Amino acid sequence: MASPIQQTITRLISHYPWATSPLIVGAPMKVIAGPSLAIAVSSAGGLGFIGPGASPSDLESSLSLASQLISSSPSLSKFAQETGTLPIGVGFQTWAGDLRVATQVLEKFKPSAVWLFAPRHGQKELDEWSRKIREVSRGTKIWIQVPSVADAVAAAKSEERADVLVVQGADAGGHSRSKGAGIITLLPEVYDAVNDGVEPENQIPLIAAGGIIEQRGAGAAMVLGAAGVAMGTRFLASREATINRGYQRHIVDASDGGQNTVRTQLYNWLRGERNWPAGWDARGLVNESWRDHDKGVEFERNRELYAEAAKKGEGGWGERGRMATYAGTGVGLVRGVKGAGEIVSEVRDGIRKVISRASNEL
């Protein structure tokens, strides 16, 4: 008889029949995770998410392009035609999103999943988004990103109960809670808090995120109780990412992410983003902007230098550059640019080998 976790994985995959277990998810990175990346991940048997655009109005054009790109994949086209649902997901930073615009577009295109995170008003805000999305697109599953056990329990016990929880550890790149735990401790505690003693058919699938770059970390997450893994930093170095090549080179060249990344609001502020909810910041690679800040250079001067660097194109990025390069602590494991489909297959096949080898060696 299948274990509760295996049953949960089977149930999760049943909602995305083109996908193959272990499920590899492309995180909804703002602007960078566009239609091409999302479709490439789903075409390879994963689940790709489109990230928030530069503004809420970008969503319709992104989903329109995604619906056109689906024709290149027979399995995705078949699913879309049979269900009227797009075989990709969409991510929203709810604090910065426009729920009215979002629901209008989601009603038209109906993605398979919506990933919600960064609410300004906690679970109440997530509930409002979840309820409205379900009203306009009943086939869309609600994924809630949680950075703590308390947030996971709130999402699990809410009347608008999440369909999937994305458990994000503190090693994650980009935006997350300022306080957090690594995925090794956070995931099993969340699992116990929301699924321990719960009948398998009612357990919430957990997707591990934060610091997962390749098969060894992904395999460990599966052993800890994950039903799949989400990766952001790894897909920064994919051919389909909408990313400045200077940014991408910095990702590939970087190493020792525990020392060479920082959690800070500085990069947000330099980009003109000062409205993030309290308790949130972002992890990015150390560069000249950070070093000047650390040395006490006044912010206004730092911002002037940042603006000058922005005019240099690819040259604005890099260890000696100044542009924000969001990345997780696992960035040193990113060693080259590959196609997103190749990354999905490599990690998925690698998970099986890692778990099999560990089982044989014990």
Steps between C-alpha positions, in 0.01 A plus 500: 500500500631846411616722785305818585766713328491282189121528490527878533751513215272292280206728576708810426621366166144406404417871477784548250481186283778611262741508795730225623594424859711620673337833412744777408353849521632820343449780753310815393794741498386855430549593132768230455258204496306580185286288268795334321654377826169383646406306187847345474478373859150355451596349163775306676254347745526763771274790591612842385377824653489843344615765745345838575570742220627852542136600555165316541406596144777275363317183599260477205770528235714241681219246516401572142854422385511190719180369342663537157823325607308199629440386142863386481434226760247225415446402864443858610273575204292191573455600864405858410248389238337239722478710817498861385781556747856613429767246607702763686466708814508870582659666802383814682656719766162577650612821672590648162236327290164620371239239587239646264735491201631158601159335521391643166804350329488171692134455404601529136810278498455268802853388597539168681640662813540838667788556742431770760755659730606814685165620636500831683207392717583136564263210452198730466646639179589155368145382574351786301719421199434126528124544520479733201728284287295188573183686406627577150711189434395192694767280344783723621682365805612745765866481605599704806865575572573472873822597679409369846308232685247757621428618146465140382250417773299814422482407130407140583224587750348787304152470350675571170740214566801491269522216250881501519749660739835621366728477802777754447822467698725790592762414235267626227604775265290804430223605735402313813443551870791662682481233772491136401639149528683284250296249305660206686325598824205697366354237268465212749359730768243635254416146392437396860295812570263470204502131400588288803200284588303623199350242263707475179218627282484820705871573531632817339785442252815687597737642240850569631668825397803702602856389429408208273719506190565142395412136566671458838309781668183400317538138608548606861182708484303203370625285788389771743141481376482723194267406215719696258761774487497857369809668362561864419874568506574196281262622231670840493765315301256359247488598135132589523529742793423864422821624657783741426803296395719692743269388781514144371880497479522621858281208608721248318825654624394529865601256774479454877153647522491498878776759497438676172128571531332737744147553626419868481251765397777693325446351153125563526561863592753555224239370255244743643299233682429620853151360552570137587306381808676520834712195576599430140834553329695346212812289455743600227862465402755735653614772261635853509165645606504283811866563574447876486197470725700288742776765503251772587460672164189718512196346337442788258854462364455124476179550308671736258767240429231233457323717242827546311560123502151441361606681182785253439284208391667169575794686654284616789496151649771288656707490815637843416169618362221671688172356370286281725570130440247306706615144571487233769785357705522200268618719212845338506341177376383673181784426261366573157210615285273223374156464349222492759384160378847360544513636856164342585601159364844513660365579847206260479711207383768592751256488791422138424867410484582685823220332694577158353870532582426613855262207551761252379774646719303494824 
